[in-house]
Amino acid sequence: MENTWAVRDLPVLEAIVEFLEEKIGFEMPELSDISDRTGIEVEDVGRAAQALKQ
C-alpha cells in the first residue's frame, strides 16, 4: 500500500500553505495552482484535498 500522506497529501498541504502565505489570505488556490506547484496531477490534488478535509 502506498503512503499517500508522504507522497501526495503532505506536499499538497505544504503547497496550499505556501500559496496562502504568498497571497496573504486574499486569494484561495485552485486545484490547478497546487498541481502546478507540486507536479501532482489535478485529480490527485483533489483527492488529497478531500483527505485533508476529513
N, C-alpha and C positions, 0 to 999 in steps of 0.2 A: 504494500500500500504506500502510495506517495505521500510525503509530508507536505500537504498543501499550505500549512502555516508558513513554513520557511521559504517555499519557492513561489507562492502566489499571494497569500493573504498579507504577510508582513511587508513585502515590497509595495503592495498596493496601499496599505495603511501609511507607510512612510512617504509615499508619493503624494497622498492626499494631504498629509500634514504639511509637507514642504510647499505644496501649492497654496494652501490656506495661509501659511506664514508669508509667502511672497505677495499674495493679494490682500493681505491683512484682513481677511474675512469678508471682503466686499464682493467676491465672486466665488461661486461654487463650481468645482471642476466637473466637466462632462466625462463620461467613461472614456471617450477618445483622448482627452487630455492625459488621463492617467495611463492609458495604453501607450501613448507616445513617450511618456517619461520612463516607463518601466520596460517597454518592449514586450509586454504581455498582451495577448490578443484581447480585443474588446469584450468578447464573450466571457473570457476568464476573469477579466476585471469585474464584470457584472456579478459573476459567481462569488468572487472574493468580497465584493461589497455586500452581497446578501449574507455571506458567512460572518462578516464583521458586524453586521446589523444585529445579529442574534445574541 
